[in-house]
Amino acid sequence: MFEFQDQVVIVTGSGSPKGIGRTIARTFAKQGATVIIADMNEEGIKDTVAVIEGEGGKAMGITVNVTSPESVQQMVDTVMEKYGRIDVLVNNAGISQKVTVEDMKLEDMRRIFEVNMFGLFLCTQACMKPMRAAKYGRIVNLSSVSGKRGGGVFGGAHYSASKAAVLAFSKNLSREISAEGITINSVCPGLINTEIWKSLPKEDADKVIDGIPMGRPGETQEVANAIVFLASKEASYITGEEIDINGGSHMD
């Protein structure tokens, strides 16, 4: 698809076999990148690295807590010491919670924002430095259709708010540093065929599908393909953009 030979790509939240992150990491590896599997799940990290290496790819696992400035900086230092470069950052790590505003606690709001927004900020800020020095970089942030339409799939209002914040942050940052050869874009997946989707009761699942013109959930590979494109040299004139991957459930 695209050429990432000799490039180093960090994908946060890529240890879990249940989400999009592992597919993103595998897709980059298949295009020749060395992929950093950054996650808190140590077993998941090992499994993802093993899967990529089993497919002939190159990967290194790093245990990181994206909400900790020290942990994030240690991750970046480790990558720079070993490889001397960071070409791509995919901020995929995120959490969700299904709860109404009436039942929501302040701690719930803080926890969602700490991972989905503050963690993204910390990883972005730390990776910007080597990218600016190289005058090249690609940052792709995972938002959600919920951040654009205000829910309707998974998660509460705090999740939607955190994903909307990702979009505004990305656009502002693109104005700050795009002239330095660094692009910042977001993807907004809708309903994707993950373990969360599979766990829904059939009645609830049917209601969600009814709101999708394509009549099906998306696949993790479809999300990964869009991210790899945005991270490629071929997407050099795209920045501050948000790509909807939702089968038509939300159209701008």
C-alpha positions in Angstrom: 0.0 0.0 0.0 2.5 2.7 1.2 6.2 2.7 2.0 7.3 2.9 5.6 10.6 1.2 5.3 13.0 2.5 8.0 10.3 4.5 9.7 9.5 4.2 13.4 5.8 4.2 14.3 4.4 4.4 17.9 0.9 3.1 18.4 -0.5 3.6 21.8 -3.1 1.2 23.2 -2.0 -1.5 20.7 -1.6 -4.3 23.2 -5.2 -5.4 23.5 -6.5 -8.0 21.0 -10.0 -6.6 21.4 -9.7 -3.1 19.8 -8.4 -1.3 16.8 -4.8 -0.8 18.0 -3.4 -4.2 17.2 -4.7 -4.1 13.6 -3.2 -0.6 13.2 0.2 -1.8 14.4 0.1 -4.9 12.2 -0.8 -2.9 9.1 2.1 -0.5 9.6 4.4 -3.4 10.1 3.3 -5.0 6.9 4.3 -1.8 5.1 7.8 -2.1 6.5 7.7 0.1 9.6 9.2 -0.7 12.9 6.2 -0.5 15.2 6.4 0.4 18.9 3.6 -1.4 20.8 2.9 1.0 23.6 0.4 -0.1 26.2 -0.2 -0.9 29.9 -1.1 -4.5 29.2 2.2 -6.4 29.4 0.8 -9.7 28.2 -1.0 -7.9 25.4 2.2 -6.2 24.4 4.0 -9.5 24.2 1.2 -11.1 22.1 1.1 -8.2 19.7 4.8 -8.2 19.2 4.7 -12.0 18.6 1.9 -11.7 16.1 3.8 -9.0 14.1 7.1 -10.9 14.2 5.3 -14.0 13.2 4.1 -12.2 10.1 7.7 -11.1 9.3 7.4 -7.6 10.7 9.5 -5.6 13.2 8.1 -4.5 16.6 9.2 -3.5 20.0 7.0 -3.4 23.1 7.1 -0.7 25.7 4.9 -0.6 28.8 3.6 2.9 29.2 1.0 4.8 31.2 -0.1 7.6 28.9 -1.5 9.6 31.8 2.0 9.9 33.4 4.3 12.5 32.0 7.3 10.5 33.3 6.2 7.3 31.8 5.5 8.9 28.4 8.9 10.7 28.4 10.6 7.4 29.3 8.9 5.8 26.3 10.1 8.5 23.9 13.6 8.4 25.4 13.8 4.6 25.0 12.7 4.8 21.3 15.1 7.6 20.5 18.0 5.8 22.2 17.3 2.6 20.2 16.2 4.0 16.9 17.1 7.7 16.8 13.9 8.7 15.3 10.1 8.8 15.7 8.3 9.3 12.3 4.7 8.5 13.2 2.6 8.7 16.4 -0.9 7.1 16.5 -2.8 8.2 19.6 -5.1 5.2 19.8 -5.2 4.6 23.6 -8.7 5.4 25.0 -11.4 4.2 27.4 -15.1 4.5 27.5 -18.0 4.2 30.0 -21.7 3.8 29.5 -23.3 6.1 32.1 -25.9 8.9 32.1 -25.0 12.4 33.1 -27.3 12.1 36.0 -25.4 9.1 37.4 -22.0 10.3 36.3 -19.4 11.2 39.0 -16.7 13.8 38.7 -14.2 11.0 39.1 -15.7 9.4 35.9 -15.2 12.6 33.9 -11.7 13.0 35.1 -10.8 9.4 34.3 -12.1 9.5 30.8 -10.3 12.8 30.1 -7.1 11.7 31.7 -6.7 8.9 29.1 -8.6 10.2 26.0 -7.4 13.8 26.1 -4.6 14.3 28.6 -2.8 11.1 27.6 -3.0 12.1 23.9 -1.6 15.5 24.8 1.3 14.1 26.7 2.3 11.6 24.0 1.9 14.3 21.3 4.0 16.9 23.2 6.8 14.4 23.9 6.9 13.1 20.3 6.8 16.6 18.8 10.4 17.3 19.9 12.2 14.7 17.8 9.8 15.3 14.9 10.5 19.0 14.9 14.2 18.3 15.0 13.8 16.0 12.0 11.4 18.5 10.3 9.1 15.5 9.6 6.4 13.7 11.4 2.9 12.3 11.2 0.4 12.4 14.1 -2.9 10.6 13.8 -5.4 10.9 16.6 -8.3 8.6 17.3 -11.5 10.6 17.9 -15.0 9.1 17.3 -18.3 9.7 15.6 -19.5 10.3 19.2 -17.3 13.4 19.3 -19.1 14.8 16.3 -22.7 13.8 16.7 -22.8 13.6 20.6 -23.0 9.9 21.3 -25.4 7.4 19.8 -23.0 4.4 19.7 -21.1 3.7 22.9 -20.1 5.7 26.0 -21.5 8.6 27.9 -21.4 12.4 27.5 -17.9 12.5 29.0 -16.7 10.2 26.3 -18.3 12.3 23.6 -16.8 15.4 25.1 -13.3 14.0 25.3 -13.4 12.9 21.7 -14.7 16.3 20.6 -11.8 17.8 22.5 -9.4 15.6 20.4 -10.7 17.2 17.2 -10.3 20.8 18.4 -6.8 20.1 19.8 -5.7 18.5 16.6 -6.8 21.4 14.4 -5.2 23.9 16.7 -1.9 22.0 16.8 -1.9 21.6 13.0 -1.9 25.5 12.8 1.1 25.6 15.1 3.5 23.1 13.5 2.4 22.0 10.1 4.8 24.4 8.5 7.6 22.3 10.0 6.8 19.2 8.0 4.5 17.7 10.6 0.9 16.8 9.9 -1.8 16.3 12.5 -5.0 14.6 11.5 -7.9 12.7 13.2 -10.0 9.7 12.3 -13.6 9.3 13.6 -14.6 5.7 13.6 -18.3 4.8 14.0 -19.5 1.4 15.0 -16.5 -1.0 14.5 -16.6 -4.8 14.7 -14.8 -5.3 18.0 -15.5 -7.3 21.1 -17.6 -4.4 22.5 -19.9 -4.6 19.5 -20.1 -8.4 19.7 -21.1 -8.2 23.4 -24.2 -6.1 22.6 -27.7 -7.7 23.0 -29.2 -8.4 19.6 -32.0 -5.9 20.1 -29.5 -3.1 20.9 -27.3 -4.1 18.0 -30.2 -4.0 15.6 -31.0 -0.5 16.6 -27.5 0.7 16.0 -27.3 -1.0 12.6 -30.6 0.6 11.5 -28.8 4.0 11.8 -26.0 3.0 9.4 -26.8 3.4 5.7 -24.2 0.7 4.8 -26.1 -1.7 7.1 -23.1 -3.2 8.9 -20.4 -2.4 11.4 -17.0 -1.4 10.1 -13.9 -3.6 10.3 -10.8 -2.7 12.2 -8.8 -3.1 9.0 -10.9 -0.3 7.4 -9.9 2.0 10.2 -6.3 1.0 10.0 -6.1 1.6 6.3 -7.3 5.2 6.6 -4.7 5.8 9.4 -1.9 4.4 7.4 -2.8 6.6 4.5 -2.8 9.8 6.7 0.6 8.7 8.1 2.1 8.2 4.7 4.2 10.6 2.6 1.4 10.5 0.0 -0.8 12.4 2.4 1.7 15.3 2.7 -0.8 18.1 2.0 -3.5 16.9 4.4 -3.4 18.4 7.9 -6.0 19.5 10.5 -8.5 17.1 8.8 -10.9 14.6 10.4 -11.8 11.5 8.4 -15.2 9.9 9.1 -15.2 6.1 9.0 -18.7 5.2 9.9 -20.6 3.7 7.0 -22.7 6.9 6.7 -24.1 7.0 10.2 -22.8 10.6 10.4 -22.2 12.9 7.3 -20.8 16.4 7.4 
